[in-house]
Amino acid sequence: MLLQFIQILYVLVAIAIIAFVLLQQGSGAQAGSGFGGGASATVFGARGASNFLSKSTKWLAITFFVISMGMAMYASRQATRQGPAKADLGVMAQQPAPAQPAAQVPTAQVPTAQVPTAQVPPAQVPPAATQPPAPAQGE
């Protein structure tokens, strides 16, 4: 029950982080209006006091990482309690060997048939293939 509550809290914190990050205004949002004036040097510099969104995002991120570490430690402890997991290979799993070997069945010897081999004459090479190519005209 407690683990289920923590997992629900984990998902809600993740959604809140996403929403708060998307709501924040980037540091380069005023860069276009700043050029030409004297404030262009501080556009990407110090931002001053942090606002509510940045503080909330910081604490949500800390909460997210603490919950992540807690769930990882819990899963690690559960895995060591239960021992190593056996991989379920399904159909590809190796079947255990039978307790006693099966009785050996004598194989019948089947006589092989004598098939006569046909004599194939060697291929005839056409006379045009043995003559060198004729020189091209104009050489």
Secondary structure, DSSP 8 states (H G I E B T S, - for coil): -HHHHHHHHHHHHHHHHHHHHHHS--TTTTHHHHTTSGGGGGSSS---S--HHHHHHHHHHHHHHHHHHHHHHHHHHHHHHH-S-----GGGS-----SS--------------------------HHHHS-----TT-
